[in-house]
Amino acid sequence: MVIKRYIVKSVNEAMTRIKYELGKDAIIISQRKVRKPGIKGLFSGKLIEVTAAVESTEGKSKVDDNKISKKNTINNEEEFKKSLESIKRLMETGITATKENKISNLDSMITEHNNNALKERNNNTQISNGIINEINHNNISNNSNVHNNDLSIESVHNEVVELKNLLNKVMEDKSNSIEEVNKNKHIQSDFSHEVNKSEIESELKKTLDELDIDEEFFEDIIKVTNEYKDQQLEIKEILRDIFERELLVTTGNFKGKVALVGPTGVGKTTTIAKLAGRLALVDKKKVGLITIDTYRIGAIEQLKTYAEIMNIPFKVVITIKEMEEAIKCMSDCDVILIDTTGRSSKNTMQISELRAFIEKAEPDYVNMVISATTKNRDIKNILNGYSGLGYDNVIITKLDETTVYGSIYNIAKRANKPISFVTVGQNVPEDIKIPEKEELARFILGEETLC
């Protein structure tokens, strides 16, 4: 039997590698979550360690060798697990101990300095008091012996005053020194906090950049992460919670008139066919289909073919009056889907023409269709250009055509509207889904892919 261990990001990746390297007869013995070694492992997501095995197909002559190999592999596996757990514990305790030691050492130095200063101050006070008492004693003795010597008394008195002033100055310097040390302690603490905060923000920005999150949202996300400063969480776990909290989704339970709008090339026609199939074949609703996209003959023929296969009414309209008539003809339908012409978000005249059709149709829902492959800057321009149509929901298409899904967050954040559907392939009607927050967060974090 051959046993191999794989460190992968997902089970799907493990299955692919196992099937390629060990064949389809291989079995998974165990799987568990692990971290990358080193400091970066503290900030990166967990990986999966998968151990797989397959029966050897070699002759009997190699049975003993296989047994030895298997034994060595298992021993290495056990040693690796023990080493990994040991390293993990050392890293966790080591980092904590290092921080505590630095703080403890700093506090010890300051405390020792303060104690020495106070001790020296007390010693100086005792010395000064001894000198003063001795002088006073001598003064009394001299007064008793030389009562009339005013000049000598005045001299001694001046010396005492001078000595007192000198000692007061010494004690004042010591007091200032202690205050300075305490001040430096606070400065050092603040500095350490700022350095640690800066390192975390730097690592967070690096992670967001890798996820293709728009830079304009970095500062907002960093501010939100401050809420988690007292929690022992990885950066990706914090981001997961933020994404799940901020993303809005709907149930996708459409009824009445539903219009789809969006720029050219985002897959509106295919998406509306998928919607029609899902509503008619899965949800068992009576569906009508209207298109005003007369610019592309292929799109009309495509929708007509889908309508015939699904046995649903289909109308092509060119004018606003024809739109009114088509809607009246389908008044008995549970859902009327309206396909529109792709318009450039920069062409205000075309957007105005489209708005006239939308207003006449009086749809119950207007869905903004946009592709997951759209660049961040274009996302902003497109959504701003179509904002005048007053869309209610967002449909994100072509998730199967990208491997980085930060655009999901960027689109949802820019639009500030719920995501009603996502499309994950070309098949009609299978490849359209009602999204869940948890699933979208996994896509954004790179834990799931479709490519």
Steps between C-alpha positions, in 0.01 A plus 500: 500500500624850413422780747542868416430822685375820333482855636224679307263797518182301438372143483434544128869574441594192705262277301646623173860436605420162657317380190787622276785358709348188662214419263127460541537202741668714766324556832528785751630378836478824693463875465550789741553875500858628541688832479789606287831495693658829602362839602291532184301198614348712773342737247410260221204267481519139608602234251379142482732204549361198314656153525408257220593142421475256211572130470825435312457325164859368488592127518564289807871555474449849632269408792775529762616831355143627509465397864821679592393807298158496665656471847744781429224716354277448804791569736587814306135599509485459880827686544379778275175536694686510831749752364225714355307507827819577692594784264147634517507506882841660502390770258185579697669499842820656365333803351292556814802448726711739293243776529452436875875486558554832321229663709621327818861605438398860436287510818779338703757755378271790580403358841863436587596851393216651705593293808866600471405864461266488800758310702765757417256775584431346844873453558566863409219608729646297788846644434365853485302451817810359669708797387234745609460329839875495545525867410209587727659297780830675448315830480331436836830390649675807368219724626538356847874546493527819300170670556610841385661404172226627259728489199563124543125425536414696190769317301371161608143602419603606149676169445186309605281701265744447215511128570121475508473678165759267353314190622166633373655548158638144504160357594326707233739363236429145617124557486527640147706196403229262624230694315711491183540123527125453547436728205740294288314188608174637359672615182656156454163331557326729252780448249477120531123518454536717190765269349282193558196678357699606194618144438145364520366768264781427255421127503128574468552724198716232339225242551229730362716574196547128436122455518457782242299718737475859374756724674229757569351259756827426686466775762136414576588133548801587721277716721255212540780256590579716806186351654680164509824620665426317827415173324757237407395458135687460173471779244298282262258403777444869575448572129257210474287648777513845337402365156213292636376799699520755217382294200128520427310216329135433407290186486463530119126448534393718206141569395336750268712688245878459523737703277870431444731790408873532454784571257579289196690177544399417857272211398152649546336286229644174630417605857136575419472160328639334814253695715210400275603135518539507879166672558307288245662159547613503864261741673211395272390858432333627185760717332485751212802632312536844335808644330570849373851402389448534125861596434620142507309257280686212659369597844139499376538159336668365809218609732237380252658156498508483879137615520387231255687228690352611835158565342468857628359807318759726334466852353741737322417870546646805327282786622359601836147428372602145409637463852156585646328251268745221575455543876118487459528176302695342785284629785420144607870417555646474850826658385575712189873523424611802296834488316651836404764624259853533633586867538823683571488657845682803350228564237238703686268514197482121472442470874215752471337296220527187711347683798194587287435130429556407864261766626228389256540135600473594870700195616473371855874428500790645301811282509841645420704234318880531523785258441738379771784554251439877486795717609461696823508840333240388243275366777482848648425668164239244393304507824506879510383519137204266561402647837237716329298186417443435869600132501393296804732199487825386344568185298871412478591287197799302372638380832631204300723730292721632781710359784499808724165608640566830675272658238202343681572720802587801283172476305286445808672783686473743207139416417389478864226265377426132571642231271205302363679243279847394385578301186770233508505357148340487155243226559133599488330494745737324744777758534312773685492505880343692784810602704565459871718739698725223631560363150577843355747566784679173421527600134639845589756346738616262226384189686274396211552532126311394188795492259 
